[in-house]
Amino acid sequence: MKRLFVAAILVAAALEPLNAQTSARANDITNLEAQRVEPFKVFDNLYFVGVKYVSAWIVKTDAGLILIDTLYEPFGDLLIENIKALGFDPKDIKYVIGTHAHYDHTGNALTLQDKYGARVAMSEEDWQFLPKSKPPHPRRDLVLKNGDTLTLGNVTMRFSVMPSHTPGVVAIEFPVFERGQPYKALVQPPIEKDGKPESLASIARLEKMEGIQVSVWVHPIMDRQFWERVDKLKKRQPGEPNPFIAPEAFQTRIDFLKKPAP
């Protein structure tokens, strides 16, 4: 299992070269205390509730909560602790969106179904791929197709299926709000630089997306500046811009994915 996680972290490190720090994180991915991160608010309706290695995000709407990815064991209790620490009730989670069917993103989904009544959504391709991942596996509630939308309260999400890291990775477009002003956010899909037709097609589709102002990462290490942005966010003074409003981060990702692998 550790080999699977190490492989995943190297793929997900889309903007960070392999170095001693990355290797150390890969070897530390089941250490609860080493992975623990204080949850934090990024926008009026977007909150980080993940760990150092892998992200989980709460999207707040006026009709309940949407959780993007669920972490994995031994971080199930920590996920709930983080959600509650921000003042939210896990019973208000209406939907869990699985960006893809790897255990580090879906490992706690079944518990959220059983204990809190959340409904789990993934692409058809990744529902079929799910048995190849470590259990427990969530029950199939919703199937996301390319171009589908999901609306909860004042937030509508649009899904694009971008095969690469798994057969049915989904990218998610949705609005985030900063003092009430909307910005276009994208949950960045993990796309591999493997030269395979499906990956190249997904890169081309990603490049055609317009107006992305905020990149939401499924692994923090996909953005070299992620934790720097977090520090700036915590120290931000009134009137200073939100460091996560960074259209250039989207273009940097496109440039990286299009650059030939060494």
C-alpha positions as CSV (number, residue, x, y, z in Angstrom):
1,M,0.0,0.0,0.0
2,K,2.8,2.4,0.8
3,R,4.2,1.8,-2.8
4,L,0.8,2.9,-4.1
5,F,0.8,6.1,-2.1
6,V,4.4,6.9,-2.9
7,A,3.6,6.5,-6.6
8,A,0.5,8.7,-6.2
9,I,2.4,11.5,-4.4
10,L,5.0,11.6,-7.2
11,V,2.3,11.9,-9.9
12,A,0.4,14.5,-7.9
13,A,3.4,16.6,-7.4
14,A,2.7,18.2,-10.7
15,L,4.5,21.5,-9.9
16,E,7.1,20.3,-7.5
17,P,10.3,18.4,-8.5
18,L,11.2,15.3,-6.5
19,N,13.5,16.2,-3.6
20,A,14.2,15.1,-0.1
21,Q,11.2,17.1,1.3
22,T,8.8,15.4,-1.1
23,S,10.3,11.9,-0.4
24,A,9.9,12.6,3.4
25,R,6.3,13.5,3.0
26,A,5.7,10.3,0.9
27,N,7.1,8.2,3.8
28,D,5.0,10.1,6.4
29,I,1.6,9.8,4.9
30,T,0.1,7.6,7.7
31,N,1.6,9.6,10.6
32,L,-1.3,11.4,12.1
33,E,0.6,14.1,14.0
34,A,3.0,14.8,11.2
35,Q,0.1,15.2,8.7
36,R,-2.1,17.3,11.0
37,V,-3.0,20.8,9.7
38,E,-5.2,23.3,11.4
39,P,-8.3,23.7,9.1
40,F,-8.7,27.1,7.6
41,K,-11.1,29.3,5.6
42,V,-9.9,30.3,2.1
43,F,-13.0,32.1,0.8
44,D,-16.5,32.9,2.1
45,N,-17.6,29.5,1.1
46,L,-14.5,27.4,0.8
47,Y,-12.5,25.7,3.6
48,F,-9.5,23.4,3.8
49,V,-10.1,20.4,6.0
50,G,-7.3,18.1,4.7
51,V,-3.9,17.1,5.8
52,K,-0.4,18.0,4.5
53,Y,-0.4,15.2,1.9
54,V,-3.9,15.3,0.5
55,S,-6.7,17.8,0.4
56,A,-10.3,17.7,1.5
57,W,-12.5,20.8,1.0
58,I,-15.8,22.0,2.4
59,V,-17.9,24.1,0.1
60,K,-20.6,26.0,2.1
61,T,-23.9,26.7,0.5
62,D,-27.1,28.2,1.9
63,A,-28.7,24.7,1.7
64,G,-25.9,22.6,3.3
65,L,-22.4,21.5,2.7
66,I,-20.5,19.8,-0.1
67,L,-17.3,17.9,0.7
68,I,-14.7,17.4,-2.0
69,D,-12.7,14.2,-1.2
70,T,-12.6,12.4,2.1
71,L,-9.0,11.6,3.1
72,Y,-8.2,8.1,4.3
73,E,-7.4,6.2,7.4
74,P,-6.0,7.0,9.9
75,F,-7.5,10.5,9.2
76,G,-11.2,9.8,9.4
77,D,-11.6,11.2,12.9
78,L,-9.4,14.1,12.1
79,L,-11.5,15.0,9.1
80,I,-14.6,15.2,11.3
81,E,-12.7,17.1,13.9
82,N,-11.5,19.6,11.3
83,I,-15.0,20.1,10.0
84,K,-16.4,20.7,13.5
85,A,-13.5,23.0,14.4
86,L,-14.7,25.4,11.7
87,G,-18.2,25.4,13.2
88,F,-19.9,23.0,10.8
89,D,-22.0,20.0,11.5
90,P,-21.0,16.9,9.5
91,K,-24.8,16.1,9.4
92,D,-25.1,19.1,7.0
93,I,-22.9,17.4,4.4
94,K,-25.4,16.7,1.6
95,Y,-22.9,15.5,-1.1
96,V,-19.4,14.0,-1.2
97,I,-17.7,14.5,-4.5
98,G,-14.9,12.1,-5.2
99,T,-12.4,13.7,-7.6
100,H,-11.1,10.2,-8.4
101,A,-11.3,6.7,-7.0
102,H,-8.0,6.3,-5.2
103,Y,-8.1,5.3,-1.5
104,D,-6.5,8.5,-0.3
105,H,-9.5,10.5,-1.7
106,T,-12.4,8.1,-1.0
107,G,-11.2,6.1,2.1
108,N,-13.7,7.8,4.5
109,A,-16.7,8.1,2.1
110,L,-18.5,5.1,3.3
111,T,-18.4,6.3,6.9
112,L,-19.9,9.7,5.7
113,Q,-22.7,7.8,4.0
114,D,-23.4,5.5,7.0
115,K,-23.0,8.0,9.8
116,Y,-24.1,11.3,8.3
117,G,-26.3,10.4,5.4
118,A,-24.1,12.1,2.7
119,R,-24.6,11.1,-0.9
120,V,-21.4,10.2,-2.8
121,A,-20.8,11.2,-6.4
122,M,-18.1,10.1,-8.9
123,S,-17.8,9.5,-12.6
124,E,-19.0,6.2,-14.1
125,E,-15.5,5.4,-15.1
126,D,-14.2,5.7,-11.6
127,W,-17.2,3.9,-10.0
128,Q,-16.1,1.0,-12.2
129,F,-12.4,1.5,-11.2
130,L,-13.1,1.8,-7.5
131,P,-12.9,-2.0,-6.7
132,K,-9.2,-1.8,-7.7
133,S,-8.6,0.6,-4.8
134,K,-8.2,-0.3,-1.2
135,P,-11.6,-0.8,0.7
136,P,-13.8,0.3,2.3
137,H,-15.7,1.5,-0.8
138,P,-18.6,3.8,-0.8
139,R,-22.0,2.8,-2.2
140,R,-22.8,4.3,-5.6
141,D,-25.2,7.2,-5.1
142,L,-24.7,9.6,-8.0
143,V,-22.9,9.2,-11.4
144,L,-21.2,12.3,-12.8
145,K,-21.0,12.6,-16.6
146,N,-19.0,15.1,-18.6
147,G,-20.8,18.4,-18.6
148,D,-23.1,17.5,-15.7
149,T,-24.0,20.1,-13.1
150,L,-25.0,19.8,-9.5
151,T,-26.8,22.6,-7.6
152,L,-27.1,23.0,-3.9
153,G,-28.5,26.3,-2.7
154,N,-26.5,29.1,-4.1
155,V,-23.7,27.0,-5.6
156,T,-23.7,25.2,-8.9
157,M,-20.8,22.9,-9.8
158,R,-20.0,21.8,-13.3
159,F,-18.1,18.6,-13.9
160,S,-15.6,17.6,-16.7
161,V,-14.3,14.1,-16.9
162,M,-10.6,14.1,-17.7
163,P,-9.1,10.6,-17.8
164,S,-5.5,10.2,-16.9
165,H,-4.5,9.5,-13.3
166,T,-7.6,7.3,-13.1
167,P,-10.1,6.5,-15.9
168,G,-12.6,9.0,-14.7
169,V,-10.9,11.9,-12.9
170,V,-13.3,14.9,-12.6
171,A,-12.4,18.6,-12.8
172,I,-14.9,20.7,-10.9
173,E,-15.8,24.3,-11.8
174,F,-17.7,26.3,-9.2
175,P,-17.9,29.9,-7.7
176,V,-16.1,31.0,-4.6
177,F,-16.9,34.2,-3.0
178,E,-14.6,36.9,-1.5
179,R,-16.6,39.4,0.5
180,G,-19.6,38.5,-1.7
181,Q,-17.8,38.9,-5.0
182,P,-17.7,35.7,-7.1
183,Y,-14.6,34.2,-8.6
184,K,-14.3,31.2,-10.9
185,A,-12.6,28.3,-9.2
186,L,-11.5,24.9,-10.6
187,V,-10.7,21.8,-8.7
188,Q,-7.6,20.8,-10.7
189,P,-7.7,17.2,-12.0
190,P,-4.5,15.2,-11.5
191,I,-3.3,14.7,-15.0
192,E,-0.2,12.7,-15.7
193,K,2.6,13.6,-18.1
194,D,2.8,10.1,-19.6
195,G,2.1,10.9,-23.2
196,K,-0.9,8.6,-23.4
197,P,-3.7,9.7,-25.7
198,E,-6.2,10.1,-22.8
199,S,-3.8,12.3,-20.8
200,L,-3.0,14.5,-23.9
201,A,-6.7,14.9,-24.6
202,S,-7.4,15.9,-21.0
203,I,-4.5,18.4,-21.1
204,A,-6.0,19.9,-24.3
205,R,-9.5,20.1,-22.7
206,L,-8.1,21.7,-19.5
207,E,-6.3,24.3,-21.6
208,K,-9.5,25.4,-23.2
209,M,-11.1,26.3,-19.9
210,E,-11.5,30.0,-19.7
211,G,-11.5,32.5,-16.8
212,I,-10.1,30.3,-14.1
213,Q,-9.1,32.6,-11.2
214,V,-8.7,30.1,-8.4
215,S,-7.1,26.7,-8.5
216,V,-8.2,24.2,-5.9
217,W,-5.7,21.4,-5.5
218,V,-6.4,17.8,-4.6
219,H,-2.9,17.6,-3.3
220,P,-1.2,20.7,-1.8
221,I,2.1,19.8,-3.4
222,M,0.6,20.3,-6.9
223,D,1.2,24.0,-6.2
224,R,4.7,24.9,-5.0
225,Q,3.3,28.0,-3.4
226,F,0.4,26.4,-1.6
227,W,1.7,26.7,1.9
228,E,3.1,30.2,1.1
229,R,-0.4,31.2,0.1
230,V,-1.7,29.8,3.3
231,D,0.8,31.9,5.4
232,K,-0.1,35.0,3.4
233,L,-3.8,34.3,4.0
234,K,-3.3,34.1,7.7
235,K,-1.3,37.3,7.8
236,R,-3.4,39.2,5.4
237,Q,-4.4,42.7,6.4
238,P,-7.7,44.4,5.6
239,G,-7.7,45.4,2.0
240,E,-5.0,43.1,0.9
241,P,-5.9,40.6,-1.9
242,N,-6.6,37.0,-1.3
243,P,-3.4,35.1,-2.3
244,F,-5.5,32.2,-3.6
245,I,-6.9,34.5,-6.3
246,A,-4.1,33.6,-8.7
247,P,-5.1,33.1,-12.4
248,E,-1.3,32.7,-13.1
249,A,-1.4,29.4,-11.2
250,F,-3.7,27.9,-13.7
251,Q,-1.5,29.0,-16.6
252,T,1.6,27.7,-14.8
253,R,-0.1,24.3,-14.6
254,I,-1.0,24.3,-18.3
255,D,2.6,25.2,-19.2
256,F,4.0,22.5,-17.0
257,L,1.7,19.8,-18.5
258,K,2.5,20.8,-22.0
259,K,6.2,20.9,-21.5
260,P,7.8,17.6,-22.7
261,A,8.9,15.3,-19.9
262,P,12.7,15.2,-19.5
